């Protein structure tokens, strides 16, 4: 039985091949462990994706779908062989499984994490069992799933934002916080890989693939301080460069020094806003002062500091944008990325729009991207105080300031 997993293109992005399709590589590894033959078809960055899709032949297709990819994923399903089993999963499907099936020709929707449930579904299909339309993968034990099937892609085709060839690693899944702008496909329960398994994966990337630049893609790498220290102790002599993205309140000067000695050369913080009012509305559970201190401390130990900002969250005003400008001027981050707020399915704003004064949310899913070419993001909602034009003005105001401060850095 031949299985093809498809990564759809994201033509709205400035760089559609910045990251390898790690999620599909995890799914492929689990399928291979169950004896299935798997191919990953990465359509990212391809202008001929429709022609290529129509050429594919397999018994089973699995396609991952984020919200802005939905129109393309819908078309991909229509181009696949009619007699094949077509399965769709990913963040969008997790929160809108029934709607996805109603609007597409997919046979099955898989919610949540798919490593175990996808293999079970394919086994049932192979054995001729009756299949359901929606499967819930729940949350997996990440210490019981195989390492990503990196041999199925050419890792050098991707170029994450680091000096030199780099690749990505996940050492945990889940986030215990409930920020209003975030949809969490990996759930509220944080699951950590053992320090030993993380170190072994880094050794593999060095020895087999010759990578010396690693990006830890965890939602919050530093939540488990003891585990972080153990990983750092093992990595100190590896001579590699690492980028991490912790919450600002999960680090202090002591931990940052340990991280720096282990090779962490760049740190990214989800600052979101320089306005405490906006952070409170977001339910970020973070103070502006804490972010300021985290940036200063990281710089003091010699790290490159990047901040992620969100503009246009319900409640944003000219005054809160000015507060964010002041924050940037004061903290002087080395890099930044500005994203439009998007009320993705599964976020609290999507689920409870009235709480945030949201009066309309678009169903034009192809516009649900936070940042794309030219630094622009989609505008897909309005509130009692903000219409689409005002959201655009607020974004352009802050974007122009940031571009004047320092040219945009992607990633």
N, C-alpha and C positions, 0 to 999 in steps of 0.2 A: 504494500500500500504506500503510495507516494503522497506526502504532505508538503504543501508550500505555505509558508508564513509570509505575509506581505506587509511591508512598511510603506504606507502611502506617502506621496510627495506633499510638501508644505510650501507651495510657491509663494505664499505671503511672507515667508521668513527671509531675512537678509542673507542667511547662510543655511540652506536646507540640509547640509551635510556636516554640521558642526558636531553632532553627537552620533555615535553608533546606536543601532536599535537594540539596546541592552535588554529591554523587556522581552523582545522576540527571541533573543539568544537564550534567556532563561527558559522560555517555553520550549524552545527547540531542544535544549539539554534534557529536559524532563521527558519529552517525547522519545528522544534517542535512548534514554535509559530504559524505556519501556519497549524497545526493539523496533521503533518506527524509523523509516527513512525520511529525513527532513531537509528541505531546502529553504533558505531565506532569500526572498526576492525584495531587495531594497530599491524602491522606486524614487527615493528622495533625490532631488536635484535633476530628475530626468524630465525633459520636455516631451519625450515620446512615451510617457507612461501608459497612455491608452493603447497604443499599438503593442507595447510590450505585454501589457496585461492580457490582451486578446490572444497572444501567442502561448500563454501558459497552459500547461496540462498537468492535472493531478487528480487524485481521488478526493482529497480534502484540502480546502483552503481556509486559512485563518488570517483575518485582517484586523489590525489594531486601529482604533478610531478615537482620536481626541475631537473635541467639539468643532474647532475650525476646519478639521479634515473631513467633516461629515459629508459635504456634497461630493467630494472626490471619492470617498469610500463608497458612497452609494453608487457612483458610476462604475467603480471597480467591480462591485458585485454583479452588475449588469453585463460586464464584459467577460466574466468567468464562464467556463463551460457549464451548460445548463444541467448536465447530469452529475455534477460534482456536489459534495456537501460543503456549504459555505457558512463559516462560523465567523462572527464578529465579536470583538471584545474591546477593552480599553476604558478610559475614564468616562467618555460620553455614554457608552453602553451601560456601564455600571449604574448610572443614575437614571437613564431613560431606556431601559431594555425593550419595553413593549412598544414605545413610540418608534424606536429604531427598526424593529421588525415590521411594523406597519408601513413604514416609509421606504423600505428597501426590499430586495429579493433575497436577503440572507435567510438561511434556514434556522440558525440557532444564534442566540445571544448569550454571552458568558459575562457575568458580573464579577467584580472584585478580582482577586488574584487567581490566575489561571493555571499555574504550574501543575497542580494535581487534577483539577476537574477537566482540563482539556484532554489529558491522556485518558482519563476514564471515559469521556465522551467518544473519543476516537475508537477506543476499544469496543464500546457498545455498538458503534456504527459498523465496525468490522465484523462483529459477532451477529449482526442482523437484529439487534434488540430495538425496541421502540424507543425513539428519542423524544425528549421534551423540547420545547421551544426556548426556554430560558433556564440556564444553569447558574447557580450561585457558588462561586469558588471560595467564598469566605476568605479567611486569612490563613496563610500557610506558615509552617515552622521553617524559617529561612535557614536553619542549620540542617535541614533534611532535604533540601533541594540541591541538585547538581550545580556546579559552577557554570556560568554562561558558556554557550557553545560558540566561542569566539572563532573557531576554525571555519565556521560557515560564512563569515564575512571577511573582507579585506580591511583590517583595522587601519591601515595607512591611508585609506580613502577618506577618513574623517579627520577633522581638524578642530578639536576643542580649543578654546582660547587659553593657550599657554605657550611659552617660548619653547620651540622644539616639538617633536612628535609627542602626543599625549593621548591617554585613554581614560576611561571612566571605571569606577568601582563603587558598588553599593555595599555598605557594611551594616546597615540597619534598615528597617521599614517602620513606618508609622510615626505619628506625632500626637502628643497628649494635649496640644493646644487647640483652640476652636476659633481661629481667626475668621472673620466674616467674609473675607475674600477668597478663602481656600476651600476647594473640594478635595477630600482626602480619600483616594481610592485605596490607600494602604492602611486606613483606619486610625483609631485613637490609641490603640495599644502598641507601644513601641517594642519591637522585637529586634534584638541585637545578635549579630553573628559573633561567634567566639573570636577573641583576639588571635588565636592560633590560626583559624581559617582565613582571616583577613591577611595575616602575614604570609601564609602560603600562597594566596592568590597574587600578592605583590611579587613574590619570588618568581612565580610563573610568568607574570608580565615582563619581568626583567630578563629572565633566562631564555624564555621561548620566543617572546615577541620583541625584545630589546627596547621596551619602553622604560624611560627614566623620569617621566613626568606623569603624575597620577592625579586625577580629580575624584575626590570622594563626593558622590552625589547625594548623600544622605540628606533628609530634611533637616536634621540637626545632629551633626557628627559628635558633638561634645556632651550629649545628655548624660551618658554614663561615664563619669569622670575616671573611675578606676579602670574601666576597659580602655579608655583613651590613653591613659598613662602606660598601660601594658603594651598596647600597640606601638606607642612612641618609643618605648624602651627597646623593642625589637627592631624598629626601623632606623634607629640612630646611625648605624654604620652602613646603611644601604646606599647613601650618596644620591638620593633621588629628590626631586622637587614635587611638592604636594600642594593641592589647593583644596580648601574645605569651606563649608558654609554652615557655621553654627549660629544659634541665636546669640545675640549680644549679651544676654544675661546668663549664658552658660559658660563664659570664659572669664578669667581674671589674669593678672600679670603672671602669676606663678604658672598657670596652665599654658599660657601663650609662650612662655620661655621654653617649656617642655616640648610643645608642638614645633617651635622653631628649630630646636636642636634635632628633632626627628626628620626635618626636611620640609616642613610647611613653610613655603615661601609666599603664598598668597592666601588671603582670607576674605570671604565675601559675607556680608551681613545683610539680612533682610530688614533694613531700616524702615522702609515703606514711606515714612513721612517725617518731616522735622516738626510737625505740629502734634502736641500732646492731645489736642481735641480730636484729631483724625485717628490717632492710634487708639484712643478710647472708643471711638465709634466702630473701629475695626475689631474691637475686642482682642487686640494684639497682646495685652498683658505685658507691656514693655514701656519703659519711660524713655523720653528723648535723652535724658542725662545718662542713662545706662548705655545707650548706643554711642553717645559721645565718648564716654570713658573707654568703651571697647575699641573704638577706632584709634584713640590716642595710645592705648596700651599696645595694640598690635603694631602700630608704627614704631613705637619705642623699642620693640624687640626685633625690628628689621623686616617686617612683613609688608608686602604690597596689599593695600586695602581697597576692596571694591564694595560699593553699596548698591542695593536694589531699591528702587523707589516706585511707588504707585501713585498715580495722579487721577483724580476724578472719582474717588470713592464718594458715595452719598454723604453730603455735608461739607464737601470741599468748597472753598471760597477763595477769592483773591488773597485774603489775609492768610489763610493756611498755606497757600502756595508760597507767599512771601516768607513764612516761617521756615519752610523747607529750603528756600534759597539761603536764608541766614545760616541754617544748620550746615549746608554744604560749604559756605564760605568760611565758617568757623572750623570745621573738622578737616577740610581739604582732603577728601578721599582721592586715591590715585586713579580709580576707575569708577564708572557708574553705569547703570542701565535703568532707563525710565520706561515704565509700563503703564498703559491705560488700564484702569480697573475694568474688568469684565465679570459680570455676574454669571459665572459658569454653573451649569446644572450641578446640584449637590452642594453649592455654597449656601450659607445662611441667607444671603441676599436673594438668591434664586428661590429658596424655600419659603422665606418670609419677607417678601418685598415691602409689605405695608409697614413693617418695623423700621425700615430705612427710608420711608417716604417715596419708594419707587412706584411710579404710576404706569410704566410700560417697559417690557423687555422684548426685544426682537426675537424672532424665530429664524432669522437669516444666519444660520450657524456658521456659514463661511466667513462671517465678519467677526467671529468671536476669538480674535487673537489680540494679545496684549501689546505686542510690539512687532513691527514688520519692517519692510524696506523703508528707508528714509526716516526711521524712528517713529513712524506712525503706527497707531493701534486702531482696532475697530471701536466704534461707538454704537452700543447696542441697547441702551436704556435711557430713560429720563426719569427725573424726580420732580417733586413739587417745586423745587428751586432751580434745578438744572435741566435745561433741554440739551439737545445734541450740540447745538452751536456753542453754548457756554462751556460744555465739557471740552470741546475742541479748542476753544480760546484758552482755557486753563492749562491744557496740555501744551499747546504751542508756546505759551508764555514760559512755562518751566523748562521746556525742551530747549528753547532759544537761549535761556540763561545757562543751562548746563553745557550746551555746545560752545558757548563763549568761554565758559570756565575751563573746559577740557573736552577735546573731540570725543565722540562716542566710542565706547568699547563694547563689543558684543560679548555674548556668552554668559 
